[in-house]
């Protein structure tokens, strides 16, 4: 799964730690999601999209083979 999390954070000007605090996970969790090593749960993906005020599809995209 591809994600635009780093771009969305930059646009909103928030750090990994700030995003983590907003959605109640660790900064390391945000880092592993951004690097593509971890696919978030539906609930976590929805929380992130809510922080950015966009649909989930603007933060996460399915890739061929997903």
Backbone as CSV, one residue per row, in Angstrom:
resi,resn,N_x,N_y,N_z,CA_x,CA_y,CA_z,C_x,C_y,C_z
1,UNK,0.846,-1.174,0.000,0.000,0.000,0.000,0.891,1.236,0.000
2,UNK,0.611,2.140,-0.884,1.337,3.399,-0.972,0.658,4.417,-0.060
3,UNK,1.461,5.314,0.527,0.846,6.359,1.337,1.482,7.713,1.058
4,UNK,0.715,8.739,1.306,1.155,10.126,1.139,1.249,10.826,2.491
5,UNK,1.511,10.050,3.509,1.508,10.574,4.871,2.544,11.673,5.074
6,UNK,3.749,11.464,4.585,4.816,12.457,4.753,4.422,13.786,4.090
7,UNK,3.831,13.699,2.903,3.398,14.904,2.182,2.285,15.609,2.954
8,UNK,1.316,14.840,3.429,0.195,15.435,4.172,0.699,16.103,5.451
9,UNK,1.669,15.489,6.123,2.239,16.103,7.334,2.935,17.407,6.999
10,UNK,3.682,17.405,5.892,4.414,18.619,5.490,3.449,19.754,5.173
11,UNK,2.369,19.439,4.490,1.373,20.458,4.147,0.765,21.053,5.417
12,UNK,0.486,20.193,6.383,-0.130,20.657,7.640,0.922,21.154,8.639
13,UNK,2.209,20.939,8.279,3.332,21.380,9.113,3.307,20.765,10.517
14,UNK,3.147,19.431,10.559,3.207,18.737,11.847,4.263,17.631,11.780
15,UNK,4.857,17.350,12.907,5.891,16.323,13.005,5.256,14.947,13.180
16,UNK,6.086,13.930,13.046,5.613,12.568,13.316,5.107,12.468,14.745
17,UNK,5.822,13.072,15.672,5.430,13.013,17.085,4.088,13.703,17.323
18,UNK,3.868,14.821,16.671,2.598,15.539,16.831,1.436,14.729,16.266
19,UNK,1.647,14.145,15.089,0.596,13.302,14.510,0.321,12.105,15.412
20,UNK,1.382,11.497,15.906,1.235,10.343,16.794,0.403,10.695,18.024
21,UNK,0.675,11.845,18.607,-0.071,12.275,19.793,-1.545,12.496,19.459
22,UNK,-1.814,13.053,18.289,-3.199,13.322,17.894,-4.019,12.042,17.718
23,UNK,-3.369,10.971,17.271,-4.116,9.736,17.031,-3.771,8.640,18.039
24,UNK,-3.012,9.014,19.051,-2.710,8.146,20.201,-1.950,6.872,19.822
25,UNK,-0.862,7.067,19.057,0.078,5.981,18.775,1.482,6.530,19.012
26,UNK,2.481,5.682,18.883,3.858,6.145,19.062,4.387,6.796,17.787
27,UNK,5.411,7.610,17.943,6.057,8.213,16.790,6.643,7.128,15.889
28,UNK,7.132,6.052,16.506,7.693,4.947,15.736,6.642,4.313,14.829
29,UNK,5.400,4.258,15.287,4.321,3.714,14.456,4.139,4.578,13.220
30,UNK,4.144,5.886,13.390,4.013,6.792,12.247,5.180,6.586,11.291
31,UNK,6.375,6.452,11.835,7.558,6.245,11.010,7.461,4.959,10.189
32,UNK,7.013,3.872,10.807,6.924,2.602,10.075,5.818,2.633,9.021
33,UNK,4.751,3.375,9.282,3.689,3.526,8.274,4.225,4.340,7.094
34,UNK,4.881,5.450,7.388,5.429,6.300,6.325,6.428,5.545,5.455
35,UNK,7.226,4.695,6.057,8.251,3.966,5.304,7.691,2.742,4.584
36,UNK,6.406,2.464,4.788,5.771,1.346,4.100,6.013,-0.014,4.731
37,UNK,6.567,-0.018,5.933,6.848,-1.280,6.624,5.637,-1.812,7.384
38,UNK,4.640,-0.960,7.579,3.452,-1.328,8.355,2.218,-0.736,7.688
39,UNK,1.187,-1.551,7.548,-0.087,-1.091,6.998,-1.032,-0.866,8.175
40,UNK,-1.540,0.354,8.329,-2.383,0.646,9.489,-3.745,-0.039,9.398
41,UNK,-4.353,-0.201,10.556,-5.724,-0.711,10.603,-6.657,0.304,9.963
42,UNK,-7.848,-0.119,9.670,-8.848,0.782,9.092,-9.117,1.950,10.035
43,UNK,-9.243,1.660,11.308,-9.526,2.707,12.295,-8.389,3.726,12.322
44,UNK,-7.154,3.248,12.326,-6.004,4.144,12.358,-5.918,4.974,11.083
45,UNK,-6.176,4.362,9.943,-6.167,5.094,8.670,-7.240,6.177,8.662
46,UNK,-8.416,5.861,9.192,-9.493,6.850,9.264,-9.133,8.004,10.201
47,UNK,-8.487,7.697,11.313,-8.064,8.748,12.242,-7.074,9.693,11.577
48,UNK,-6.125,9.120,10.828,-5.136,9.956,10.142,-5.801,10.843,9.102
49,UNK,-6.675,10.281,8.307,-7.381,11.061,7.293,-8.187,12.179,7.946
50,UNK,-8.782,11.891,9.083,-9.566,12.893,9.811,-8.685,14.058,10.268
51,UNK,-7.477,13.762,10.730,-6.551,14.818,11.158,-6.261,15.769,10.001
52,UNK,-6.099,15.203,8.799,-5.780,16.020,7.628,-7.016,16.579,6.938
53,UNK,-8.190,16.123,7.345,-9.426,16.625,6.764,-9.629,16.207,5.319
54,UNK,-9.173,14.992,5.011,-9.288,14.476,3.642,-9.826,13.048,3.680
55,UNK,-10.329,12.544,2.545,-10.738,11.137,2.493,-9.520,10.209,2.637
56,UNK,-9.745,9.028,3.114,-8.671,8.049,3.303,-7.891,7.831,2.008
57,UNK,-8.590,7.874,0.885,-7.959,7.626,-0.409,-6.912,8.674,-0.774
58,UNK,-6.953,9.834,-0.130,-5.930,10.851,-0.379,-4.668,10.596,0.433
59,UNK,-4.768,9.773,1.455,-3.607,9.448,2.280,-3.032,8.086,1.885
60,UNK,-3.907,7.132,1.613,-3.481,5.758,1.283,-4.028,5.331,-0.064
61,UNK,-3.186,4.641,-0.838,-3.591,4.143,-2.153,-3.199,2.677,-2.277
62,UNK,-4.105,1.883,-2.821,-3.777,0.488,-3.111,-2.828,0.435,-4.295
63,UNK,-1.880,-0.464,-4.223,-0.973,-0.701,-5.339,-1.352,-2.031,-5.981
64,UNK,-0.913,-2.227,-7.193,-1.177,-3.488,-7.860,-0.589,-4.616,-7.025
65,UNK,-1.371,-5.623,-6.789,-0.929,-6.746,-5.964,-1.397,-6.672,-4.526
66,UNK,-1.949,-5.544,-4.110,-2.462,-5.427,-2.725,-3.772,-6.171,-2.593
